[in-house]
Amino acid sequence: MHILILNGPNINLLGLREPDIYGSETYEDLVHQLREYAESLDISVSLYQSNHEGSLVDRIQAARFDIDAIIINPAAYSHTSIAILDALKAVHLPTVEVHISNPKERETFRHYSYVSEYAEKVIMGQGVAGYCQAIDYLVNTYRKK
Ligand SMILES: O=C1C[C@@](O)(C(=O)O)C[C@@H](O)[C@@H]1O
């Protein structure tokens, strides 16, 4: 099984950005942790982070060729991007949305996520552990027996 893990704007600054909200682990720590976790489950992961909406759309479109499922933290684009929602609908892969914080408990402009219109599961407020929970969900639900 091959899972694409996508992260949107400012997730590259994990550890530095608002550590009281997002924790002290860096994006590099997260990548390392997810690669190790995937290896322990005998699945493959591709990781991609971009601060650009169109680049995220391009990566989602390319996923139709070799990816079985998507984990996405669209970051601020969650609350604005119909383009990312449309790309996810177009490739039509099982998708889990992850947020490190719980946007529903923050400013009202973070309460709505376009991506949640498509994602079959949303994991919020679990810190970076939320990404591993998303992997578990996809592996348990979709890994071919
Ligand atoms: O950049 C982010 C990160 C976030 O997606 C999270 O992981 O908690 C929550 C978003 O509201 C915010 O814009």
The ligand as an SDF file (V2000), in Angstrom:
LIG
                    3D

 13 13  0  0  0  0  0  0  0  0999 V2000
   -1.8580   26.0170    9.4040 O   0  0  0  0  0  0  0  0  0  0  0  0
   -2.7660   25.5530   10.0850 C   0  0  0  0  0  0  0  0  0  0  0  0
   -2.5840   24.2670   10.7350 C   0  0  0  0  0  0  0  0  0  0  0  0
   -3.8430   23.4640   10.9930 C   0  0  0  0  0  0  0  0  0  0  0  0
   -4.2270   22.7900    9.8060 O   0  0  0  0  0  0  0  0  0  0  0  0
   -3.4880   22.3750   12.0300 C   0  0  0  0  0  0  0  0  0  0  0  0
   -2.7630   21.4660   11.6740 O   0  0  0  0  0  0  0  0  0  0  0  0
   -3.9000   22.4710   13.1840 O   0  0  0  0  0  0  0  0  0  0  0  0
   -5.0060   24.3400   11.4410 C   0  0  0  0  0  0  0  0  0  0  0  0
   -5.2430   25.4590   10.4430 C   0  0  0  0  0  0  0  0  0  0  0  0
   -6.3250   26.2880   10.8720 O   0  0  0  0  0  0  0  0  0  0  0  0
   -4.0120   26.3270   10.3240 C   0  0  0  0  0  0  0  0  0  0  0  0
   -4.1930   27.3250    9.3370 O   0  0  0  0  0  0  0  0  0  0  0  0
  1  2  2  0
  2  3  1  0
  2 12  1  0
  3  4  1  0
  4  5  1  0
  4  6  1  0
  4  9  1  0
  6  7  2  0
  6  8  1  0
  9 10  1  0
 10 11  1  0
 10 12  1  0
 12 13  1  0
M  END
$$$$
